[in-house]
Amino acid sequence: MGLLDRIKHAGFRPQKTRLQIDWMTNTDERIMQRLRGSEPQTPAAIASDLERSAEYVADRCRQLAIRELLVQHESGEYRYALAALGERYLDDEISVEELEER
């Protein structure tokens, strides 16, 4: 039995691949999923959950906010929330062209 057969027999199901743009990282999607349905979070809190450095997550949050996928709240320290465009991305309701332009 080959590897592919073993995978199929083990119950492997292909995952739906979400749209990804050249500037986007896997962490970006994880950040947006983490913020979905939650209160605004600091990059440090998000980083802790994702096991990434706070500096890296802060940079990715800034990039996502520039592209209007996140909304930045400033109340003493920066906090981010999922924007309407980010919701649309997670719901697969956005075209490649629309995100590439950002």
CYANA upper distance limits for C-alpha pairs under 8 A (distance plus 0.5 A):
  1 MET  CA      5 ASP  CA      6.51
  1 MET  CA      6 ARG  CA      7.07
  2 GLY  CA      6 ARG  CA      6.77
  3 LEU  CA      7 ILE  CA      6.65
  4 LEU  CA      8 LYS  CA      6.71
  5 ASP  CA      9 HIS  CA      6.59
  6 ARG  CA     10 ALA  CA      6.54
  7 ILE  CA     11 GLY  CA      7.25
  7 ILE  CA     12 PHE  CA      6.10
  8 LYS  CA     12 PHE  CA      5.91
  8 LYS  CA     13 ARG  CA      8.15
 18 ARG  CA     92 ASP  CA      7.77
 19 LEU  CA     92 ASP  CA      8.11
 19 LEU  CA     96 VAL  CA      7.57
 20 GLN  CA     24 MET  CA      6.79
 20 GLN  CA     25 THR  CA      8.44
 20 GLN  CA     96 VAL  CA      8.46
 21 ILE  CA     96 VAL  CA      7.75
 21 ILE  CA     99 LEU  CA      7.69
 21 ILE  CA    100 GLU  CA      6.95
 24 MET  CA     28 ASP  CA      6.80
 25 THR  CA     29 GLU  CA      7.61
 26 ASN  CA     30 ARG  CA      7.01
 27 THR  CA     31 ILE  CA      6.53
 27 THR  CA     60 ARG  CA      8.38
 28 ASP  CA     32 MET  CA      6.86
 28 ASP  CA     60 ARG  CA      6.92
 28 ASP  CA     61 CYS  CA      8.15
 28 ASP  CA     64 LEU  CA      7.91
 29 GLU  CA     33 GLN  CA      6.64
 30 ARG  CA     34 ARG  CA      6.52
 30 ARG  CA     50 LEU  CA      8.10
 31 ILE  CA     35 LEU  CA      6.81
 31 ILE  CA     46 ILE  CA      7.44
 31 ILE  CA     50 LEU  CA      8.41
 31 ILE  CA     57 VAL  CA      8.47
 31 ILE  CA     61 CYS  CA      8.23
 32 MET  CA     36 ARG  CA      6.65
 32 MET  CA     70 LEU  CA      8.12
 32 MET  CA     82 LEU  CA      6.69
 32 MET  CA     86 GLY  CA      7.32
 32 MET  CA     90 LEU  CA      8.27
 33 GLN  CA     90 LEU  CA      7.99
 34 ARG  CA     38 SER  CA      8.22
 34 ARG  CA     46 ILE  CA      7.75
 35 LEU  CA     39 GLU  CA      7.80
 35 LEU  CA     40 PRO  CA      7.62
 35 LEU  CA     41 GLN  CA      7.76
 35 LEU  CA     80 TYR  CA      8.34
 35 LEU  CA     81 ALA  CA      6.39
 35 LEU  CA     82 LEU  CA      6.19
 36 ARG  CA     81 ALA  CA      8.22
 36 ARG  CA     82 LEU  CA      6.48
 36 ARG  CA     87 GLU  CA      8.00
 38 SER  CA     81 ALA  CA      8.10
 39 GLU  CA     81 ALA  CA      7.25
 40 PRO  CA     73 HIS  CA      7.88
 40 PRO  CA     79 ARG  CA      5.84
 40 PRO  CA     80 TYR  CA      5.39
 40 PRO  CA     81 ALA  CA      4.98
 40 PRO  CA     82 LEU  CA      8.44
 41 GLN  CA     45 ALA  CA      6.86
 41 GLN  CA     46 ILE  CA      7.15
 41 GLN  CA     79 ARG  CA      5.31
 41 GLN  CA     80 TYR  CA      5.83
 41 GLN  CA     81 ALA  CA      7.18
 42 THR  CA     46 ILE  CA      6.92
 42 THR  CA     77 GLU  CA      7.92
 42 THR  CA     78 TYR  CA      6.51
 42 THR  CA     79 ARG  CA      4.87
 42 THR  CA     80 TYR  CA      6.83
 43 PRO  CA     47 ALA  CA      6.36
 43 PRO  CA     54 ALA  CA      6.27
 43 PRO  CA     55 GLU  CA      8.30
 43 PRO  CA     57 VAL  CA      6.12
 43 PRO  CA     58 ALA  CA      5.51
 43 PRO  CA     61 CYS  CA      7.72
 43 PRO  CA     78 TYR  CA      8.24
 43 PRO  CA     79 ARG  CA      7.43
 43 PRO  CA     80 TYR  CA      8.05
 44 ALA  CA     48 SER  CA      6.68
 44 ALA  CA     53 SER  CA      8.27
 44 ALA  CA     54 ALA  CA      5.23
 44 ALA  CA     57 VAL  CA      8.02
 44 ALA  CA     58 ALA  CA      8.11
 45 ALA  CA     49 ASP  CA      7.10
 46 ILE  CA     50 LEU  CA      6.73
 46 ILE  CA     54 ALA  CA      8.34
 46 ILE  CA     57 VAL  CA      7.78
 47 ALA  CA     51 GLU  CA      6.15
 47 ALA  CA     52 ARG  CA      5.38
 47 ALA  CA     53 SER  CA      6.26
 47 ALA  CA     54 ALA  CA      5.67
 47 ALA  CA     57 VAL  CA      6.32
 48 SER  CA     52 ARG  CA      7.07
 48 SER  CA     53 SER  CA      8.15
 48 SER  CA     54 ALA  CA      8.07
 52 ARG  CA     56 TYR  CA      7.42
 52 ARG  CA     57 VAL  CA      7.31
 53 SER  CA     57 VAL  CA      6.86
 54 ALA  CA     58 ALA  CA      6.43
 55 GLU  CA     59 ASP  CA      6.72
 56 TYR  CA     60 ARG  CA      6.77
 57 VAL  CA     61 CYS  CA      6.48
 58 ALA  CA     62 ARG  CA      6.70
 59 ASP  CA     63 GLN  CA      6.80
 60 ARG  CA     64 LEU  CA      6.64
 61 CYS  CA     65 ALA  CA      6.53
 61 CYS  CA     70 LEU  CA      7.59
 61 CYS  CA     80 TYR  CA      7.70
 62 ARG  CA     66 ILE  CA      6.63
 63 GLN  CA     67 ARG  CA      6.90
 64 LEU  CA     68 GLU  CA      6.69
 64 LEU  CA     69 LEU  CA      5.68
 64 LEU  CA     70 LEU  CA      6.02
 65 ALA  CA     69 LEU  CA      6.14
 65 ALA  CA     70 LEU  CA      4.95
 65 ALA  CA     71 VAL  CA      6.06
 65 ALA  CA     72 GLN  CA      6.95
 66 ILE  CA     70 LEU  CA      8.45
 67 ARG  CA    102 ARG  CA      5.79
 68 GLU  CA     83 ALA  CA      7.13
 68 GLU  CA     85 LEU  CA      7.01
 68 GLU  CA     86 GLY  CA      7.94
 69 LEU  CA     82 LEU  CA      6.95
 69 LEU  CA     83 ALA  CA      5.71
 69 LEU  CA     84 ALA  CA      7.61
 69 LEU  CA     85 LEU  CA      5.65
 69 LEU  CA     86 GLY  CA      4.64
 69 LEU  CA     87 GLU  CA      8.31
 70 LEU  CA     80 TYR  CA      6.80
 70 LEU  CA     81 ALA  CA      6.06
 70 LEU  CA     82 LEU  CA      5.07
 70 LEU  CA     83 ALA  CA      5.10
 70 LEU  CA     85 LEU  CA      8.35
 70 LEU  CA     86 GLY  CA      6.82
 71 VAL  CA     80 TYR  CA      6.06
 71 VAL  CA     81 ALA  CA      5.71
 71 VAL  CA     82 LEU  CA      6.61
 71 VAL  CA     83 ALA  CA      5.87
 72 GLN  CA     78 TYR  CA      7.22
 72 GLN  CA     79 ARG  CA      6.36
 72 GLN  CA     80 TYR  CA      5.12
 72 GLN  CA     81 ALA  CA      7.11
 73 HIS  CA     78 TYR  CA      6.35
 73 HIS  CA     79 ARG  CA      5.54
 73 HIS  CA     80 TYR  CA      6.36
 73 HIS  CA     81 ALA  CA      8.13
 74 GLU  CA     78 TYR  CA      5.35
 74 GLU  CA     79 ARG  CA      6.79
 75 SER  CA     79 ARG  CA      8.13
 82 LEU  CA     86 GLY  CA      6.22
 82 LEU  CA     87 GLU  CA      7.21
 83 ALA  CA     87 GLU  CA      6.88
 84 ALA  CA     88 ARG  CA      6.81
 85 LEU  CA     89 TYR  CA      6.71
 86 GLY  CA     90 LEU  CA      6.77
 87 GLU  CA     91 ASP  CA      6.62
 88 ARG  CA     92 ASP  CA      6.63
 88 ARG  CA     93 GLU  CA      5.46
 88 ARG  CA     94 ILE  CA      6.45
 89 TYR  CA     93 GLU  CA      6.41
 89 TYR  CA     94 ILE  CA      6.06
 94 ILE  CA     98 GLU  CA      7.21
 94 ILE  CA     99 LEU  CA      7.94
 95 SER  CA     99 LEU  CA      7.20
 96 VAL  CA    100 GLU  CA      6.51
 97 GLU  CA    101 GLU  CA      6.77
 98 GLU  CA    102 ARG  CA      7.73
